[in-house]
Amino acid sequence: MSDGRVLLERDEGTGIARLTLDNPSRRNAYDPAMREQLGTYLDELAVDDAIKVVHLRGTSGVFSTGADMANAYAWYGDAAKDSARRRPSQRRRLSVDRRSFSFYHNFLGYPKATIAEVQGFALGGGFELALMADIAIVAGDTRIGMPATRFLGPALGSLHMFFYRLGPVLARRLLLTGDMIPASDLAHLSIFTEILDNSDDVHTRADWWARKLARMPADGIVIAKEAFRLVEQLQAYQGEEVTSYLFHAYGTNLQFQDDEFNFVKTRAEHGTKRAFQLRDEHFDLPSPGTTTG
């Protein structure tokens, strides 16, 4: 049963369904229950012949800050929480990560046209969803990136997709630094369909694209998308469905030196909010020639 943090609206008249992440107190971050609900709705819409387009968005001017890291090990279930070391076994990591990444793989190869309406923040899994959508309408001041690499390590996310969509130079920069950058910095790369200067225009443009795509024949959409998926699999994603969760499971089970920032330990000592503040202070290194106010 839905707990109300993922909202579904279906419009058979236009062939458009809208999925809205509604967790504003957490900047539309999603926990396991939310992502499971989102996946359930996507599965239902995938076989709904009345729907051609799925329009994904967030409430309160924020797309999504990705997986909720308030309790990172909660993603691995009760056995991880009950462990004396409070760290899930590698066996559990692999099993859970395999299921987790199937959600993103399904979205990447989704049989309906997908549109992402992106504002505020698109971080972590939210950034991945924005990159995976067929059409992404993004406000220029949206902060994008993979900041979780600063406490879980750089082997995160769908690596093949990052390198293919972003290019190797930008992918390495974002995954090795955890930097959050404005989407406007990427406008010249054509990574997203549109990057708009005025965030007030994002909803109108996303809605226009949804209605435009909904005029296409439904079977034509799914055939085209399967063709696109085949080309990407042949050109860029060979083995990706295994390597993505494998790298994640191994790469996030890190040991930290005394002078390295350990988010999990810091959160246990100081709480989540303070841990995020200390994380940002640790990684803030002004560029040469700049001043801080």
C-alpha positions in Angstrom: 0.0 0.0 0.0 1.3 3.5 -0.9 2.3 5.7 2.0 1.5 8.8 0.0 5.1 9.9 -0.8 4.9 8.8 -4.4 1.8 10.2 -6.3 0.3 8.7 -9.4 -1.9 10.6 -11.8 -3.2 8.9 -15.0 -4.9 10.7 -17.9 -6.2 8.2 -20.4 -7.5 11.1 -22.5 -3.9 12.3 -23.3 -2.1 9.0 -22.6 0.1 10.7 -20.0 0.8 9.5 -16.5 2.6 11.7 -13.9 4.6 10.3 -11.1 5.5 12.8 -8.4 8.1 12.2 -5.6 6.5 13.9 -2.6 8.9 13.8 0.3 9.7 17.6 0.6 11.2 17.4 4.1 14.0 15.2 2.7 14.3 17.1 -0.6 12.4 14.2 -2.3 15.1 11.7 -1.3 13.7 8.2 -1.4 14.1 5.4 1.0 13.6 1.7 0.1 9.8 1.9 0.6 9.5 4.9 -1.7 11.6 3.4 -4.4 9.7 0.2 -4.2 6.4 2.2 -4.6 7.9 4.1 -7.6 9.0 0.8 -9.1 5.5 -0.7 -8.6 3.8 2.2 -10.3 6.3 2.0 -13.2 5.6 -1.7 -13.6 1.8 -1.0 -13.6 2.1 1.7 -16.2 4.5 -0.4 -18.4 1.6 -2.7 -19.2 -1.1 -0.1 -19.3 -2.1 0.3 -22.9 -3.8 3.6 -22.2 -0.5 5.3 -21.3 2.2 6.3 -23.7 4.2 8.8 -21.7 5.4 8.8 -18.0 6.2 12.3 -16.7 8.5 12.1 -13.6 8.8 15.1 -11.2 9.2 16.2 -7.6 7.3 18.5 -5.3 8.4 21.8 -3.8 10.7 22.8 -6.6 13.1 19.8 -6.1 13.4 16.8 -8.4 15.3 14.4 -6.1 18.4 14.1 -4.0 18.5 10.4 -4.6 18.7 7.6 -2.0 18.0 8.8 1.5 21.3 8.4 3.4 19.9 9.2 6.9 20.5 5.5 7.6 22.7 4.1 4.8 22.5 0.5 6.1 18.7 0.5 6.3 18.8 -0.3 2.6 20.3 -3.7 3.5 17.5 -4.7 5.9 17.3 -5.8 9.5 20.2 -8.2 9.4 22.5 -5.4 8.6 21.1 -3.2 11.4 21.4 -6.1 13.9 25.0 -6.8 13.1 27.4 -6.1 15.9 29.6 -4.2 13.4 26.5 -2.5 11.9 27.9 -3.2 8.5 26.1 -5.6 6.0 28.0 -8.6 4.8 29.4 -8.6 1.3 26.8 -11.4 0.6 24.0 -9.2 1.6 25.4 -6.2 -0.2 25.6 -8.1 -3.5 22.1 -9.5 -3.2 20.5 -6.1 -2.3 22.5 -4.1 -4.8 21.6 -6.5 -7.6 17.9 -5.9 -6.8 18.5 -2.1 -6.4 20.2 -1.7 -9.7 17.5 -3.6 -11.5 15.2 -0.6 -10.8 17.5 1.7 -12.7 18.1 -0.8 -15.5 14.3 -1.1 -15.9 13.9 2.6 -16.1 16.7 2.9 -18.6 14.9 0.4 -20.9 11.4 1.4 -20.0 8.8 0.7 -22.7 7.0 4.1 -22.5 8.4 7.5 -23.3 9.8 9.1 -20.1 10.1 12.7 -19.3 12.0 14.2 -16.3 11.0 17.6 -15.0 14.1 18.6 -13.1 14.6 21.5 -10.7 16.4 22.3 -7.4 18.5 19.3 -6.9 19.2 16.1 -9.0 21.7 14.2 -6.9 22.7 10.6 -6.7 19.9 8.4 -8.0 18.0 11.5 -8.9 20.8 12.5 -11.2 20.8 9.0 -12.7 17.0 9.2 -13.4 17.4 12.6 -15.0 20.2 11.2 -17.3 18.2 8.1 -18.1 14.9 9.8 -19.1 14.2 10.1 -22.8 13.5 13.8 -22.4 14.9 15.8 -19.6 13.9 19.5 -19.0 16.2 21.0 -16.5 16.4 24.3 -14.7 19.8 25.9 -15.2 20.3 26.5 -11.5 19.6 22.8 -10.6 22.5 21.3 -8.6 23.5 18.0 -10.1 26.1 15.4 -9.1 27.0 12.4 -7.1 27.9 13.8 -3.6 27.5 10.3 -2.0 30.9 9.5 -3.5 32.3 11.6 -0.7 31.3 9.0 1.9 30.7 5.8 0.0 33.5 5.9 -2.5 33.6 6.7 -6.2 32.5 3.2 -7.5 28.8 4.3 -7.4 25.9 4.2 -9.8 25.6 3.1 -13.4 29.2 3.6 -14.4 28.7 2.7 -18.1 25.8 5.2 -18.3 27.8 8.0 -16.8 30.7 7.5 -19.1 28.5 7.1 -22.2 26.1 10.1 -21.4 28.6 12.5 -19.7 31.8 11.5 -21.4 34.9 10.1 -19.6 36.3 13.5 -18.5 33.2 14.8 -16.8 32.2 11.4 -15.4 35.6 11.1 -13.7 35.4 14.6 -12.3 32.0 14.1 -10.8 32.6 10.6 -9.5 36.1 11.2 -8.0 35.2 14.6 -6.4 31.6 14.4 -5.4 31.2 17.9 -6.8 27.7 19.4 -7.2 27.6 21.7 -10.2 24.8 23.8 -11.7 23.2 22.2 -14.8 23.9 25.4 -16.7 27.6 24.4 -16.8 26.6 21.5 -19.0 24.4 23.3 -21.5 27.0 23.2 -24.2 27.3 19.4 -24.0 23.7 18.6 -24.9 23.4 16.0 -22.1 19.8 17.1 -21.4 17.1 17.9 -23.9 16.7 21.5 -22.6 18.4 23.5 -19.9 16.3 26.6 -19.2 17.5 29.8 -17.6 14.1 30.4 -15.9 13.1 27.6 -13.6 9.5 28.8 -13.8 9.3 27.6 -17.4 10.4 24.0 -16.6 7.0 22.6 -15.8 5.4 24.2 -18.8 8.0 22.9 -21.2 8.0 19.4 -19.6 4.2 19.3 -20.0 4.5 20.4 -23.6 7.0 17.6 -24.4 4.7 15.1 -22.7 1.8 16.1 -24.8 4.0 16.2 -28.0 5.3 12.6 -27.4 1.8 11.4 -26.5 0.7 12.0 -30.1 3.1 9.3 -31.3 1.8 5.8 -31.9 2.2 3.7 -28.7 3.7 0.7 -30.5 6.0 3.0 -32.4 7.4 4.4 -29.2 8.1 1.0 -27.7 9.7 -0.3 -30.9 11.9 2.8 -31.2 12.9 2.5 -27.5 13.9 -1.1 -27.8 16.0 -0.2 -30.9 17.7 2.6 -28.9 18.3 0.2 -26.1 19.9 -2.4 -28.4 22.2 0.2 -29.9 23.3 1.4 -26.5 23.8 -2.1 -25.2 26.0 -3.0 -28.2 28.0 0.2 -28.2 28.4 1.1 -24.6 26.7 -1.2 -22.0 28.2 -4.7 -22.5 28.1 -6.4 -19.1 26.8 -3.2 -17.4 24.0 -5.0 -15.6 26.5 -7.0 -13.6 29.4 -4.5 -13.3 27.2 -1.7 -11.9 26.0 -3.5 -8.8 29.3 -5.4 -8.5 31.3 -2.2 -8.3 28.8 -0.6 -6.0 28.8 -3.6 -3.6 32.6 -3.8 -3.4 33.3 -0.1 -3.8 31.1 1.0 -0.9 32.6 -1.4 1.7 35.6 0.9 2.5 38.1 1.1 5.2 39.1 4.7 6.2 42.4 6.1 7.3 42.5 8.4 10.4 42.7 11.5 8.2 39.9 10.5 5.8 36.3 11.5 6.3 34.1 8.6 7.5 30.5 9.6 7.1 29.0 6.6 8.9 31.2 7.1 11.9 30.7 10.8 12.0 27.0 10.5 11.7 26.9 8.0 14.6 28.9 10.5 16.7 27.3 13.8 15.7 24.0 13.1 14.0 23.0 13.2 10.3 22.7 17.0 9.9 26.0 17.8 11.5 27.7 14.9 9.6 26.6 16.5 6.3 28.0 19.9 7.5 31.3 18.3 8.5 31.5 16.4 5.2 31.1 19.6 3.2 33.7 21.3 5.3 36.2 18.5 4.8 35.8 18.5 1.1 35.7 22.3 0.6 39.0 23.3 -0.9 39.0 26.7 -2.5 40.5 27.0 -6.0 43.8 28.9 -6.1 43.3 32.6 -6.5 39.7 32.6 -5.0 38.7 34.0 -1.7 36.0 32.9 0.7 33.6 35.3 2.4 
